[in-house]
């Protein structure tokens, strides 16, 4: 399903002559009124009385589609059936522009002696073993949330309220000073800025009644005077065995879950915004996941009764969520596979977006479904992704003992070396 059945989208089937002209005008008005296009730069937006029969595809491509955001192009694909080929070309341009080496999802494994990780490379369709993490102090198996740009952070389990940040490819790590507050189990988000070869970062620590930021340039924490929005205490969601405030970074905004709405923190201005974005109906936090994909914010909502997962995108101007897609039954069944011994997989839905792909799985499960947002295609990632990690590992990186009991965690993040 590409759009909700109650959507106000214009009809997609075009006819010839006068009726086709009316549909074209309606579609253009709809796109221009709901997108982020600069109307002054679009000749078609200023003159809707043009000769639509004489309108060339190239003019329409340059005048409208070349100026649309990814989110608006996806909506235009539903509306403008006449220009499907041009829209497909524009979408392909989005897919081909970013050739940065990256990994998503990430899987971490450890026992009392070893800590290693592997990542899925969508360009090759394979899992790759990544540099060893064995030189770290005793840290949590899951990394800090963030934008995954060359640095990675972990909570140090032996020292409360302290984290370590570094580059796993160069094996250089920095222990971050403890904050002035006794933070305990809070949401820490690592935001990395890579500019002209230099790398700096912030750690945004969020709890119910306060926000504190660590700046790498001054190596100090700053407590904000502004209090988080009311109701932030409802943001706690279960992950592993701990509860912490969860957030998803999209552009310069950190979105936090608040039950029936989202609130956001501007990481550049370092302040909470006035956002109070209503969410699609959902039963509980276990059936809801935020994810960033292609620079846009999406939410995945599971309906256990209907056995489906719907994907909703946030409109850039309307600040409302619109239904964009729905997981077909055959792929939803992949997420419901039973574990060995007949036990049902964990219920909690997990999801992450990277570039133009979305990945879905269950907490503590390795059955991962991929959705290519531009191609509208679904697939299952190679089964048992931890096994390739073991097979591809060299003995100096990983020498497993079959009797070892490894803890495994599939992370809702990505990493770009």
Secondary structure, DSSP 8 states (H G I E B T S, - for coil): --S-TT---------SHHHHHHHHHHHHHHHHHHS---GGG-HHHH-TTS-TTT--HHHHHHHTGGG--HHHHHHHHHH-GGGHHHHHHHHHHHHHH-----B-SEEEEE-SS-EEEEEEETTTTEEEE----TTS-SB-SS--EE--BS-EEEEBTTSTT-EEEEETTTTEEEE----SS---S-EEEEEEEEETTEEEEEEEEE-SS-EEEEETTTTEEEE-SS---TTGGGGEEEETTEEEE-EEEETTEEEEE-SSEEEEEETTTTEE----EE----S-GGGEEEEEETTEEEEEEEETTTTEEEEEEE-TTT--EEEEEE--HHHHGGGG-B-TTS-B----EEEEEETTEEEEEETT----EEEETTTTEEEE--SSHHHHHHHH--TTT----TT---EEEEES--BB-
